[in-house]
Amino acid sequence: KRIREFLGKLNEWKNTDELLPTNFIESKNLKRTGKAGIFAGSLELAKEGNISIKQNKLFDDVFIKENK
């Protein structure tokens, strides 16, 4: 749901961490949960063909971009 709010605004590669709600960033446990949720949602949207996902190196940040 959170990623779908950004659809139409993801013209450039965006770090998935930037999509976390502000209140999730303040808590270590919520941040981890939020990252997992954003990643799972990203995989589903990529499977549907709505977004692309990239990671430059192993254990590096994950980026998403909307497919046009």
N, C-alpha and C positions, 0 to 999 in steps of 0.2 A: 504494500500500500504506500509506504513512504517513497519508494523509488518512482512509482507511478505519478506521484505529485510533482516530480521533477521532469517527467517526460515533456518534451517540447523545449526544455531548457538545457538539455545535455548535448549540445552541438559539438562541444569540445570534450576531450578526455577529462574526467573528473574523478578524483580520489574518492573511494567509497567511504572513507572516514568523514568526508565533508557532508555526507548525507545523514549522519547521525543527529538525532534531536539534541538540543542543547542540554536538557536535563540528563541525558544518557552520558554525556561527556564528563560530567561532574562526578560520577560514581564509577569506580573500577569495575564492579560486577555488571552494572548496567551497560557500560561501554563494551565489554566483552559480548554480552547478550545482543546488544544492538548491532555490533559488527557481524556476528553470526547470522542474524536475521537479514541484514542488508545483503550479505553474501548469498544466502539461500535464495532470496528474492531475485537477486541479479542472475543467478543460474537459471531460474525459471523463465525470466524475461529473455535471456539469451537463447534458451531452448525454443521459445516462441518466435525468435527472430526480431524482437523489438530493440535489443541493445547488443553491443559488442563488449567483451571483457578482455582486458590485457593485463599482463604482469611481466615486467621486464626481466626480472631474475627471481630465482627461487627465494621465497620468504620476503620478497619485496612488496611494496604497496600494490593494491589491486585498483585498476581504473576501469570506468565504464563510460560508454558513449552511446547515444541513441542512433539507431540505424535510420537512414532517410531513404 
